[in-house]
Amino acid sequence: MAKEKSFEFEAALRRLEKIVGSLEGENESLERSLELFEEGVKLTDSLRDHLELAEQRIKVLLKDSDGNLNLEDFED
């Protein structure tokens, strides 16, 4: 299931990048640009929600047995 959510996140990010490219290209009509912009805003909100959820999950995983949050640098 985590693999499936990761795939959705990556697909949404790729779509957002494509939208940004289209808007930067200035080849779209005003109406189409507005549609793309609206879609981009929705994708941005969705991506932000997924990132916030991931951050919350990481914080839960980093809590010690006393419930204290021990933030540590991520190491590769």
C-alpha positions as CSV (number, residue, x, y, z in Angstrom):
1,M,0.0,0.0,0.0
2,A,2.8,2.5,0.8
3,K,4.2,1.7,-2.6
4,E,0.9,2.6,-4.2
5,K,0.7,6.0,-2.4
6,S,4.3,6.7,-3.3
7,F,3.4,6.1,-7.0
8,E,0.5,8.4,-6.8
9,F,2.7,11.1,-5.2
10,E,5.3,10.8,-7.9
11,A,2.6,10.8,-10.7
12,A,1.1,14.0,-9.2
13,L,4.5,15.6,-9.0
14,R,5.2,14.8,-12.6
15,R,1.9,16.2,-13.7
16,L,2.5,19.4,-11.7
17,E,5.9,19.8,-13.4
18,K,4.2,19.3,-16.8
19,I,1.6,21.9,-15.9
20,V,4.3,24.4,-14.9
21,G,6.1,23.8,-18.1
22,S,3.0,24.4,-20.2
23,L,2.3,27.6,-18.3
24,E,5.8,28.9,-18.7
25,G,5.7,28.1,-22.4
26,E,3.1,30.7,-23.1
27,N,1.5,28.5,-25.8
28,E,-1.8,28.0,-24.1
29,S,-4.9,30.1,-24.4
30,L,-6.0,32.2,-21.4
31,E,-8.9,29.8,-20.7
32,R,-6.6,26.7,-20.9
33,S,-4.0,28.5,-18.7
34,L,-6.7,29.1,-16.1
35,E,-7.7,25.4,-16.2
36,L,-4.1,24.3,-15.8
37,F,-3.5,26.8,-13.0
38,E,-6.6,25.5,-11.1
39,E,-5.4,21.9,-11.6
40,G,-1.9,22.9,-10.4
41,V,-3.3,24.5,-7.2
42,K,-5.3,21.3,-6.5
43,L,-2.2,19.1,-7.1
44,T,-0.1,21.4,-4.9
45,D,-2.6,21.1,-2.0
46,S,-2.7,17.3,-2.4
47,L,1.1,17.0,-2.5
48,R,1.5,19.3,0.6
49,D,-1.1,17.1,2.5
50,H,0.9,14.0,1.6
51,L,4.2,15.6,2.7
52,E,2.6,16.7,6.0
53,L,1.3,13.2,6.7
54,A,4.7,11.8,6.0
55,E,6.3,14.3,8.4
56,Q,3.8,13.3,11.1
57,R,4.6,9.6,10.6
58,I,8.3,10.3,10.8
59,K,7.8,12.2,14.1
60,V,5.9,9.2,15.5
61,L,8.6,6.9,14.5
62,L,11.2,9.1,16.2
63,K,9.5,9.2,19.6
64,D,11.3,7.4,22.4
65,S,9.6,5.1,24.9
66,D,8.8,8.2,27.2
67,G,7.0,9.9,24.3
68,N,9.8,12.5,23.8
69,L,10.6,13.4,20.3
70,N,14.2,12.9,19.4
71,L,14.9,14.7,16.2
72,E,18.0,13.4,14.5
73,D,19.7,14.2,11.2
74,F,18.8,11.8,8.5
75,E,21.8,9.8,7.3
76,D,21.9,8.0,3.9
